[in-house]
Amino acid sequence: ITNGMPLELRIAFKPAASISMPQRTIDIEKNIETDLKVKGRHDPCVVPRAPPVVDSIVGIILLDQCIKCNLIPRVLKELE
């Protein structure tokens, strides 16, 4: 699965769903222009959070492949 060499990955993240700045939008029910301000927690840049997420998912994928190749025994038995 791996030979100990560094894994090279190409990662893509979707843009953050909301930002804390007011934005111009259209209220389609009232058919008027209005301001939209989302309340709550905002992450305008996900870059600081990306490395631990990528490390974790790569670890899960490698572990899953090791189990599928019978390199690591299953912890739980499959139900028949």
NORSULGI-V641631 format. One line per field, one symbol per residue. psi: psi as a letter, one per 20 degrees, with the letter a starting at -180 (. if undefined). Layout:
# NORSULGI-V641631
psi->???
This chain:
# NORSULGI-V641631
psi->gqjiqqppqoqpqqqqhqriqqqpapohgilqqrqpopqappnhpighigghgggghggggggghhghjkhpqqgqqqp.
